[in-house]
Amino acid sequence: MTDDREIRATLAQALVEAAKKDDRIVVLDADLMSCHATKCFKEAFPNRFINVGIAEQNLIGVAAGMAAMGKIPFAYSFAPFATRRCYDQIFISVAYSGLNVKIVGSEPGVAAEANGGTHMPFEDMAIMRAIPKMVCFEPTDATMMEKALPDILAHDGAVYIRMFRKKAEKIYDDSLEFKLGKGILLEEGKDVTIVASGIMVARALEARVILKEQGIDAEVINLHTWKPIDKDLLVRSAIKTGAIVTAENHNVYGGLGSAVAEALSTTHPTPIRMVGVQDEFGQVGKNAYLSEVYHITTSDIVSAALEAIKMK
Amino acid sequence: MDSCELQFLTGKARQLRDDAIETIGTFGVGHIGGVMSVMDALTVIYYSKIKNIDCKNPRKADRDRVIMSKGHAGPAMYVVLADLGYFPREWLKTLNKNGTNLPSHCDMNKTPGIDMTAGSLGQGLSAAAGMALAAKLDNNPATIYCFIGDGESQEGQIWEASMFSASHKLNNLIVLLDYNKMQLDGPVAEINDLAPVEKKWEAFGFFVQSVDGHDLEAISNAIDNAKASIDKPSMIVLNTVKGKGASFAEAAKNCHSMSISEEMWRKETGRY
């Protein structure tokens, strides 16, 4: 079921509420305020919203300088421009400097749709994950984004938020107990574990239903924080099911599949099948079409689960 | 500036140059050229202009900040900070050695008194602009001083940050360009020319002054003028000589980074 709330509007509104109590919070954008629904923040706090214009390197540098003065900046852009375009600035001015900047990269992977290959990052989490101490988080729906904000604010350090902007499939209700860095066991199973993030969570749950009809009992984990990774949860599940499928809207090189493989191979080696983009660039198209092209659909997860079970 | 202060600053600048020559010489190699060329302006800032600093509380909220965006001039900062008591002078002997708190490029998490990490050129000015903006939001009286290099000004981010600073009327930001006209591979004018640099900064909305970067009184007056700016950030073009005050560096064809023997630094400083 599609959510009735957009993730972008939910985050912006949650930031307005948080900023009423915490004057350290500032929001910066690089000429994409309209795309991020942050106008409400600008209206509530005109002096604490800074549009730097189309200059992402300066966006990150200014955010770093504000953080050095004690602010908690949220720096927004489309995911490729919030990461690739200013990677060295994030690496040196933010992470290596130990500064408390939150980076919001929107429209990950196929969500970039009509903006096409130049705007379609399948590598943002891979490169952000390679920065020491960077927390890498992908919200699943609006409820999770809202519930994650207190943890993101409480973390004294850099966080990358890979944010699907619009109305996602609704997975969670108000009963969600969220903890940054702790995966969520959504459905228990015994034959195979599907580890999913972002838009792939709803597909993983659909795949579970299809697998059930074939007599296969799949466990589903939403691994929203790719780094630090919840190794304990992965190992517990791998011991139980003995086979893993990862599902990501991202290149498998350096992405969720890699992260899970890194975590398990050193502790509990387990057969893994990776559903994700197989070293391809993006292109224009609708989410559903692109998901077929890049083999990240529900049926791709089902096939991968069957293969993973055979590898046991 | 009275003659007494001028005499004090002149002596201090000489002492700091000798400290830097000894510090880099003790390690054996380093960015002597750009360290020497900024030393007079650093001396004026730290010993005449700077407000609200406290070596016992290096992160005091309302202190003036100094960002050495040309981060390879780290040793120039270190000799000043040691002299002001931020850390023991003995630390200067550890420059760039295993486990040191004084790396070649400035690191805010290693060295007390360093306000921003730098080394990847072009980044410090954006951080300085962010600091100046945050200071204004909080009615913090801090002045933000930022040193940039002429070679560094070939980085596009410098111009992103300059446009932003003027757009936000950051009159609490004073940028000092170390215009020594040489970069690692040779003359700036031959590699990727910066001239006419004053006109460029004026066009980008700055209050621009151009001074002899080794004239302490001229630098002092320029900083006073900059602090009086009502609605513009300031650019002070320091016309400098790379290696100034280290005769072996001034005589070298290119002194961006040089090997310095014990004999060289002892002879230059007269410290035996």
Boltz contact constraints between the chains, C-beta under 6 A:
constraints:
  - contact:
      token1: [A, 47]
      token2: [B, 137]
      max_distance: 6.0
  - contact:
      token1: [A, 52]
      token2: [B, 164]
      max_distance: 6.0
  - contact:
      token1: [A, 55]
      token2: [B, 160]
      max_distance: 6.0
  - contact:
      token1: [A, 57]
      token2: [B, 157]
      max_distance: 6.0
  - contact:
      token1: [A, 57]
      token2: [B, 160]
      max_distance: 6.0
  - contact:
      token1: [A, 58]
      token2: [B, 126]
      max_distance: 6.0
  - contact:
      token1: [A, 58]
      token2: [B, 160]
      max_distance: 6.0
  - contact:
      token1: [A, 58]
      token2: [B, 161]
      max_distance: 6.0
  - contact:
      token1: [A, 58]
      token2: [B, 164]
      max_distance: 6.0
  - contact:
      token1: [A, 61]
      token2: [B, 123]
      max_distance: 6.0
  - contact:
      token1: [A, 61]
      token2: [B, 126]
      max_distance: 6.0
  - contact:
      token1: [A, 61]
      token2: [B, 127]
      max_distance: 6.0
  - contact:
      token1: [A, 62]
      token2: [B, 126]
      max_distance: 6.0
  - contact:
      token1: [A, 62]
      token2: [B, 129]
      max_distance: 6.0
  - contact:
      token1: [A, 62]
      token2: [B, 130]
      max_distance: 6.0
  - contact:
      token1: [A, 64]
      token2: [B, 127]
      max_distance: 6.0
  - contact:
      token1: [A, 65]
      token2: [B, 127]
      max_distance: 6.0
  - contact:
      token1: [A, 65]
      token2: [B, 130]
      max_distance: 6.0
  - contact:
      token1: [A, 65]
      token2: [B, 131]
      max_distance: 6.0
  - contact:
      token1: [A, 66]
      token2: [B, 130]
      max_distance: 6.0
  - contact:
      token1: [A, 66]
      token2: [B, 134]
      max_distance: 6.0
  - contact:
      token1: [A, 68]
      token2: [B, 131]
      max_distance: 6.0
  - contact:
      token1: [A, 69]
      token2: [B, 131]
      max_distance: 6.0
  - contact:
      token1: [A, 69]
      token2: [B, 134]
      max_distance: 6.0
  - contact:
      token1: [A, 71]
      token2: [B, 134]
      max_distance: 6.0
  - contact:
      token1: [A, 88]
      token2: [B, 120]
      max_distance: 6.0
  - contact:
      token1: [A, 89]
      token2: [B, 123]
      max_distance: 6.0
  - contact:
      token1: [A, 92]
      token2: [B, 120]
      max_distance: 6.0
  - contact:
      token1: [A, 92]
      token2: [B, 123]
      max_distance: 6.0
  - contact:
      token1: [A, 93]
      token2: [B, 123]
      max_distance: 6.0
  - contact:
      token1: [A, 93]
      token2: [B, 127]
      max_distance: 6.0
  - contact:
      token1: [A, 97]
      token2: [B, 108]
      max_distance: 6.0
  - contact:
      token1: [A, 97]
      token2: [B, 117]
      max_distance: 6.0
  - contact:
      token1: [A, 98]
      token2: [B, 109]
      max_distance: 6.0
